[in-house]
Amino acid sequence: MTKNINKKSPAKSTLADIEIEEDIVVDKTPRNANLREKSIRATEWRPPNNLEAPPAPDGYKHRWLRASARGYEDNQNIISRLRQGYELVRADEYPDWDLPTQEDGKHAGVIGIGGLLLARVPLEVVESRNKYFSRQTTDQMESVDRDLFKEEHKSMPIHKERQSRVTFGGSRGKNESGN
């Protein structure tokens, strides 16, 4: 608020002689924005993630593929994954991200680090692949069970129980001698 006081005569300065002009200026910015530095919430320190990847487009997932191991290129793995529906991700598709890229060779411009290349795969392929391997696991377990039950003897039956229990402490019952 600013006040301008105009006096009509310097000799007479009574309350009636003084005109008060008030200009009310309303500052709607918060007080702490003007007087204090903006406080930034401290984040908890985490070690850097070397395999950080940009978010995948809708309907896709990003996966890191092995391109080389111990200095030897693994072309068979890359070709196999490309046939499965994977697509290599180029750095120019994400201009806002500072990502490590392959500088030369046949994968020049592709996002990659330490023998790994970033690829995207459609979610349908991911779900189909998960179902396939789940079915493979179930079939293998059933096969093991069939082989095991072939060897079962009447005097020593085998029970199919796929549970594990962990107990801590608890009361101990009497042992067989009754002590």
C-alpha positions as CSV (number, residue, x, y, z in Angstrom):
1,M,0.0,0.0,0.0
2,T,1.4,3.4,-0.9
3,K,0.2,6.7,0.4
4,N,0.6,10.1,-1.1
5,I,0.1,13.0,1.2
6,N,-0.6,16.4,-0.3
7,K,-0.4,19.4,2.0
8,K,-2.2,22.6,1.0
9,S,0.0,24.9,3.0
10,P,3.1,24.2,4.9
11,A,2.0,26.5,7.8
12,K,-1.3,25.0,8.4
13,S,-1.3,21.3,8.6
14,T,-4.4,20.1,10.2
15,L,-6.2,16.9,9.5
16,A,-8.7,18.7,7.3
17,D,-6.0,20.4,5.3
18,I,-4.2,17.2,4.4
19,E,-5.5,15.2,1.5
20,I,-4.7,11.5,1.5
21,E,-4.6,9.6,-1.7
22,E,-4.4,5.9,-1.4
23,D,-3.4,3.6,-4.2
24,I,-4.0,0.1,-3.1
25,V,-1.8,-2.4,-5.0
26,V,-2.5,-6.0,-4.3
27,D,0.4,-8.4,-4.9
28,K,-1.0,-11.9,-5.3
29,T,2.3,-13.7,-5.3
30,P,3.0,-15.7,-2.1
31,R,5.3,-14.0,0.4
32,N,7.7,-16.9,0.6
33,A,8.2,-16.7,-3.2
34,N,9.6,-13.2,-2.9
35,L,11.6,-13.5,0.2
36,R,12.9,-17.0,0.2
37,E,14.5,-19.3,-2.3
38,K,12.2,-21.9,-3.6
39,S,12.7,-25.1,-1.6
40,I,13.4,-28.2,-3.6
41,R,12.4,-31.4,-2.0
42,A,15.5,-33.5,-1.4
43,T,15.4,-36.9,-3.0
44,E,17.0,-40.0,-1.6
45,W,20.3,-40.9,-3.2
46,R,20.3,-44.0,-5.3
47,P,23.2,-45.6,-7.2
48,P,22.9,-44.8,-11.0
49,N,21.0,-47.3,-13.1
50,N,23.2,-48.1,-16.2
51,L,20.2,-49.8,-17.9
52,E,17.8,-46.9,-17.6
53,A,15.5,-46.8,-20.6
54,P,13.0,-44.3,-21.9
55,P,9.3,-45.2,-21.5
56,A,8.1,-47.6,-24.1
57,P,5.2,-46.4,-26.4
58,D,1.7,-47.7,-25.7
59,G,1.3,-51.4,-26.6
60,Y,5.1,-52.1,-26.3
61,K,7.7,-53.1,-23.7
62,H,11.4,-52.3,-23.7
63,R,13.9,-55.1,-23.2
64,W,17.7,-55.2,-23.2
65,L,19.1,-57.8,-25.7
66,R,22.6,-59.3,-25.5
67,A,24.5,-58.2,-28.6
68,S,28.0,-59.3,-27.4
69,A,29.5,-61.1,-24.5
70,R,33.2,-61.0,-23.6
71,G,34.1,-59.3,-26.8
72,Y,32.4,-61.8,-29.1
73,E,29.3,-60.7,-31.0
74,D,26.1,-62.7,-30.4
75,N,24.5,-62.3,-33.8
76,Q,22.4,-65.4,-33.4
77,N,20.6,-63.9,-30.3
78,I,19.8,-60.6,-32.0
79,I,18.6,-62.3,-35.2
80,S,16.5,-64.7,-33.2
81,R,14.9,-61.8,-31.2
82,L,14.2,-59.8,-34.4
83,R,12.4,-62.8,-35.8
84,Q,10.3,-63.0,-32.7
85,G,9.0,-59.5,-33.2
86,Y,11.5,-57.3,-31.4
87,E,12.6,-54.0,-33.0
88,L,15.8,-52.2,-32.1
89,V,15.3,-48.7,-30.6
90,R,17.2,-45.8,-32.2
91,A,18.4,-42.9,-30.1
92,D,16.9,-40.3,-32.6
93,E,13.4,-41.6,-31.5
94,Y,14.0,-40.0,-28.1
95,P,15.6,-36.6,-28.7
96,D,14.9,-35.4,-25.1
97,W,16.9,-38.3,-23.6
98,D,20.7,-38.4,-23.3
99,L,21.2,-42.1,-24.0
100,P,24.3,-44.1,-24.8
101,T,24.4,-45.2,-28.4
102,Q,26.4,-47.5,-30.6
103,E,28.7,-45.2,-32.5
104,D,29.8,-47.5,-35.4
105,G,29.1,-50.9,-36.9
106,K,25.9,-52.4,-38.1
107,H,24.0,-51.2,-35.0
108,A,25.1,-47.5,-35.3
109,G,22.6,-45.2,-33.8
110,V,20.9,-47.9,-31.7
111,I,20.6,-47.3,-27.9
112,G,23.1,-49.7,-26.3
113,I,25.6,-50.1,-23.5
114,G,28.0,-52.7,-22.5
115,G,27.1,-55.3,-25.1
116,L,23.4,-54.8,-24.7
117,L,21.0,-53.2,-27.2
118,L,17.6,-51.7,-26.4
119,A,14.7,-53.3,-28.2
120,R,10.9,-52.9,-28.1
121,V,8.5,-55.8,-28.3
122,P,4.7,-55.7,-28.7
123,L,2.7,-56.7,-25.6
124,E,0.9,-59.4,-27.5
125,V,4.3,-61.1,-28.2
126,V,5.2,-60.8,-24.5
127,E,1.9,-62.3,-23.3
128,S,2.1,-65.1,-25.9
129,R,5.7,-65.9,-24.9
130,N,4.8,-65.9,-21.2
131,K,1.9,-68.4,-21.9
132,Y,4.2,-70.6,-24.0
133,F,6.9,-70.9,-21.2
134,S,4.2,-71.3,-18.5
135,R,2.8,-74.2,-20.5
136,Q,6.3,-75.7,-21.0
137,T,6.9,-75.5,-17.2
138,T,3.6,-77.2,-16.5
139,D,4.2,-80.0,-19.0
140,Q,7.7,-80.6,-17.6
141,M,6.3,-80.8,-14.0
142,E,3.6,-83.3,-15.1
143,S,6.2,-85.4,-16.9
144,V,8.3,-85.6,-13.7
145,D,5.3,-86.5,-11.7
146,R,4.4,-89.3,-14.1
147,D,7.9,-90.7,-14.0
148,L,7.9,-90.5,-10.2
149,F,4.6,-92.2,-9.7
150,K,5.7,-95.0,-12.0
151,E,8.2,-96.0,-9.4
152,E,5.7,-95.8,-6.5
153,H,5.3,-98.9,-4.4
154,K,2.1,-99.8,-2.4
155,S,4.0,-100.0,0.9
156,M,5.6,-96.5,0.4
157,P,3.1,-94.2,-1.4
158,I,4.3,-90.9,-2.8
159,H,2.1,-87.9,-2.0
160,K,2.0,-85.0,-4.4
161,E,2.2,-81.9,-2.2
162,R,3.7,-78.8,-3.6
163,Q,3.7,-76.6,-0.6
164,S,6.4,-75.4,1.7
165,R,5.9,-74.2,5.2
166,V,8.2,-72.1,7.4
167,T,7.6,-72.1,11.1
168,F,9.5,-70.2,13.8
169,G,9.6,-71.2,17.4
170,G,6.4,-72.5,18.8
171,S,5.7,-75.0,21.6
172,R,7.4,-78.4,21.5
173,G,5.3,-81.4,22.0
174,K,6.2,-84.4,24.1
175,N,8.6,-86.7,22.5
176,E,7.8,-90.4,21.9
177,S,9.1,-91.6,25.2
178,G,6.6,-89.3,27.1
179,N,9.2,-87.1,28.7
